[in-house]
Amino acid sequence: MAVEVTMPKFGLTMHEGTIQRFFKHPGETVAAGEPLYEVETEKVLYVVEAPAAGTLAAWLYAEGAVVACGLAVALIAAPGEDAAAIAATAGNGAPAARSAQGSLANGGAERSAAPAAEPAPAGARRAITPIARKRAAELGVNLDSVAGSGPGGRVTREDVERAGAAKGAEPPAAPAPTILPAAPAAPSASAGKPTVRTMPLTAMRRTIAQRMHASLRDSAQLTITTEADVSAAVELRERLKPQFDFTYTDLLIHAVARALTRHPRMNARFGDGAILLNDEVNVGLAVALDDGLIVPVIAGANRMTLREIAARTNELGERARAGKLTLEDVSGGAFTITNLGNYGIDAFTPILNVGETGILGVGRIVEKPAVWRGEITRRSMMTLSLTFDHRAIDGAPSAAFLRTVVEIFNYGER
C-alpha cells in the first residue's frame, strides 16, 4: 500500500508550509530517512525525510505550493507496487499532482524545459519565494530578468539558480539607462491617481503580523524603562576583549539569564487558568532579516559562561541570516531580548512574543554628564525597556527584575 508523505506540523503556531524544492523525482528509489523535499515555515527552512523505503510515485503539489499541515504532499510506492499506476490514480484526482509530476517525471531535465512565465515588466510586483530572493542576492541575479516556473509564474530557487548559471556563461547585459519622465509644466486636474504597488506577504511576514496582533490582543502589556549607568560594563568589556570577543548583547543575555533564576515569575507564561513556571532558562534573541525577524533561542543560558554565550549567539546569528536555523534553534524560548542600539535608537516599546511574560528592549550606549559619587562626570548610559504581561506579574516585581539585570550586567553575580 502506498505511503503518504504529509506536510508536517512544527509547533503549535504552524498551520501551513511552502514547498521550496524537491530532492527526488517520480520513479526514483527512496530510502527511509532520505531527504525528500524542503519546506519553508514561518520560522525556518526544514528538510522532510522519507518515512518509508520504496519508489516515489508522485508529487501531489508543485514547488512553490502552500500546503496545509497534515495534507499529503507525495506518495511512495512500497516495494513490489506499481508506482506508475499509483501516480496515474493520484493524477486523476489532483490537477496539482499532474502539474508537479509533469515537471519532474523524466529525471529533472524537463525542469528547464517546463513552460515558464514571461519576465515581469520592470517595476511590477511578482510572486517570489523568500529563498529565491536570498539566492538571487548571493548569486547577483537580477530578479526582474528571471522567468518564474512556479504556480502563477512564481519565481523559485531553481529559476534563480538557472539564471545564475546562465549569467556565469554569458557576460551580463548592461543595465538599461534610467529615463525620468519630464515634469509637467503645470498641475493638471486630469492627472491620474498615484500608483499603489502591492507587496505580497511572505510566510514570515504574515506570521509576524498575526502573532504581534495576537500578542497585543490577548495579553495585558505594560512597559517600564530605566536609564542605567553601564560604565562598569563598558570597562569590563574593554578589559576582557583581549581574551575573547563578545558584545554588550552577549553580556545582557548573561545577566538576564541569571536574573530570571532569581525572579522566576518573569520566566513564566500565563495560560490554562494558571501561571506556568518554566524549569529551563531559555533566552531568545531577536535577529533582523531582510523581510522580518527571527528569534533563535539560547537554551540553558543560565548554565553558560559569557564566553560560551558569545560563541552561541554568534553561531545562531550567522545561521539565521543564512537561512540555516533548525526548528530546535527557534523553539523553547521563555524571555526575549531585542536590541536596536546599533541603529541609533535610545528607547522603544517592544511587543511580547506570544506565550512569553517578558521582553527586554535595549537602546544604544551614550556618554553623557551624570552625577557620580557626588560629582558631575562623564558616564556611559543606556536605556532599557521591559515589557511584561501584567496578568502574570505586577509592576513592582518587574522593576525588581530589571534592577537585578542592571546590577549583574555591570558587576556580575554577587
Secondary structure as UniProt FT lines:
FT   STRAND          3..6
FT   TURN            12..13
FT   STRAND          16..22
FT   TURN            26..27
FT   STRAND          29..30
FT   TURN            32..33
FT   STRAND          35..40
FT   STRAND          45..49
FT   STRAND          54..59
FT   TURN            63..64
FT   STRAND          66..68
FT   TURN            69..70
FT   STRAND          72..77
FT   TURN            79..80
FT   HELIX           83..93
FT   HELIX           95..102
FT   TURN            103..108
FT   HELIX           109..113
FT   TURN            122..123
FT   HELIX           130..139
FT   HELIX           143..145
FT   HELIX           151..153
FT   HELIX           157..169
FT   TURN            189..190
FT   HELIX           203..218
FT   STRAND          221..229
FT   HELIX           231..240
FT   TURN            241..243
FT   HELIX           248..262
FT   HELIX           264..266
FT   STRAND          268..271
FT   TURN            272..273
FT   STRAND          274..277
FT   STRAND          283..285
FT   STRAND          287..289
FT   TURN            290..291
FT   STRAND          292..294
FT   STRAND          297..298
FT   TURN            299..300
FT   HELIX           301..303
FT   HELIX           306..321
FT   TURN            322..323
FT   HELIX           327..330
FT   STRAND          335..339
FT   HELIX           341..343
FT   TURN            354..355
FT   STRAND          358..372
FT   TURN            373..374
FT   STRAND          375..389
FT   TURN            390..392
FT   HELIX           395..411
//
